[in-house]
């Protein structure tokens, strides 16, 4: 079953006829979609991803995995964005 947040993003991308990469396994951490200059990027909560990773590993390992394997990867202009919510 598709997560409601991911479905909303996919529906919006279809509506505007754009593409964007999604980070598999982190649907619950989606916080939005950025549309700028004909490009779209899915935005994720960094803490939300850490919370998801922490289900299977300790907090420090989750951060290390996120920094190296998630945020540290480069997929081009349509890659996901990761937002640290400070407010």
C-alpha positions as CSV (number, residue, x, y, z in Angstrom):
1,X,0.0,0.0,0.0
2,X,1.3,3.4,-1.0
3,X,1.8,6.0,1.9
4,X,-0.6,8.9,1.7
5,X,2.3,11.5,1.6
6,X,4.0,9.7,-1.2
7,X,0.8,9.4,-3.1
8,X,0.1,13.1,-2.8
9,X,3.6,13.8,-4.2
10,X,3.2,11.4,-7.0
11,X,-0.3,12.9,-7.8
12,X,1.2,16.4,-7.9
13,X,4.0,15.3,-10.1
14,X,1.6,13.7,-12.6
15,X,-0.6,16.9,-12.5
16,X,2.3,19.2,-13.4
17,X,3.9,16.6,-15.7
18,X,7.3,16.5,-13.9
19,X,9.5,13.9,-12.4
20,X,11.5,13.8,-9.1
21,X,13.4,11.1,-7.3
22,X,12.0,9.7,-4.0
23,X,14.0,8.2,-1.2
24,X,12.6,4.7,-0.8
25,X,11.6,3.7,2.7
26,X,11.2,7.2,4.0
27,X,7.7,8.1,2.9
28,X,6.7,9.0,6.5
29,X,9.4,11.7,6.5
30,X,8.1,13.5,3.4
31,X,7.3,17.1,4.2
32,X,6.7,18.6,0.7
33,X,7.6,19.2,-2.8
34,X,9.7,22.1,-4.2
35,X,9.0,23.3,-7.7
36,X,11.5,25.7,-9.2
37,X,12.5,26.6,-12.7
38,X,10.9,23.5,-14.2
39,X,12.6,21.1,-11.7
40,X,10.9,19.3,-8.8
41,X,12.4,17.9,-5.7
42,X,10.8,15.9,-2.9
43,X,11.6,17.4,0.6
44,X,12.2,15.1,3.6
45,X,12.5,15.9,7.3
46,X,16.0,14.9,8.4
47,X,14.8,14.0,11.8
48,X,12.0,12.0,10.3
49,X,14.5,9.9,8.4
50,X,16.6,9.5,11.5
51,X,13.5,8.3,13.4
52,X,12.8,5.7,10.7
53,X,16.4,4.5,10.6
54,X,16.4,4.3,14.4
55,X,13.8,1.6,14.3
56,X,16.5,-0.8,13.2
57,X,19.7,0.7,14.6
58,X,20.9,3.0,17.4
59,X,20.6,6.7,17.1
60,X,24.3,7.4,16.3
61,X,24.4,4.7,13.7
62,X,21.3,6.1,12.1
63,X,22.9,9.5,11.8
64,X,26.1,8.0,10.3
65,X,24.1,5.9,7.8
66,X,22.0,9.0,6.9
67,X,25.0,11.3,6.4
68,X,27.0,8.8,4.3
69,X,24.3,6.8,2.4
70,X,21.3,9.1,2.1
71,X,22.4,12.8,2.2
72,X,25.8,11.9,0.9
73,X,24.5,10.4,-2.4
74,X,24.2,12.6,-5.5
75,X,21.4,11.9,-8.0
76,X,21.4,15.1,-9.9
77,X,18.9,18.0,-10.1
78,X,15.9,15.9,-9.3
79,X,17.4,14.4,-6.1
80,X,15.5,14.6,-2.8
81,X,16.3,17.4,-0.4
82,X,16.7,16.9,3.3
83,X,15.5,19.7,5.7
84,X,16.7,20.2,9.2
85,X,13.7,21.7,11.0
86,X,15.0,24.1,13.6
87,X,11.9,26.1,14.5
